[in-house]
Amino acid sequence: MNKSTEKKINNIIKNFNENQSYKLLRESMEIIGNEERFLILNLLKEKPCLLSDIEQRMNRNQPSISHHIRILEDHGFIHSSKVGKFKEYSISKEKFGELLKVWNQWFNIIRSKKY
C-alpha cells in the first residue's frame, strides 16, 4: 500500500473513532440488534407494557427480560413509568428520532458517493 492510500485509511479510521455520531450509530445497532431486545422493542412499539405483559407475550422468564429491559432503559431506548406498584415500559421516541437523524446523515453520505 502506498503512503497516500495509507494516510487516507488512517484518516478514515481516526474520523470513525472520534465521530460521536458514528459512535452512537455503532452502539445503538449493537444494543437493538440483540434478538431479545429487538423483540421487546417490537412489543413496545404497539403499546406500553408492564413487565408481566412482556414476559407472557415473549414466553420468557423475568430475570432474562429484566436484564434486557435494563440495558434498553440505561441506553435511553425505553422509558418506564409507575402504574400502581408496577412499572410500565414504553418506547423513547426521542432516542429513536436521534438515531434516525444520525442514520440518515450516514446514509446520505453513502448515497452521495459515486463508485
JOMO-V478388 format. One line per field, one symbol per residue. ss: DSSP state (@ for helix, = for strand, . for the rest). psi: psi as a letter, one per 40 degrees, with the letter a starting at -180 (. if undefined). burial: 1 if it has 16 or more other ideal C-beta (glycine too) atoms within 10 Angstrom, else 0. Layout:
ss->???
psi->???
burial->???
This chain:
ss->..@@@@@@@@@@@@@@@@.@@@@@@@@@@@@@..@@@@@@@@@@@@..==@@@@@@@@...@@@@@@@@@@@@@...======..======.@@@@@@@@@@@@@@@@@@@@...
psi->hidddddddddddddddehddddddddddddeehdddddddddeddiiiidddddddefiidddddddddddddeediiiihgbeihhiiihdddddddddddddddddddeih.
burial->0000000000000000000000011001001100011011101100011010111001000000100110110010111100000001101100110010011000000000000
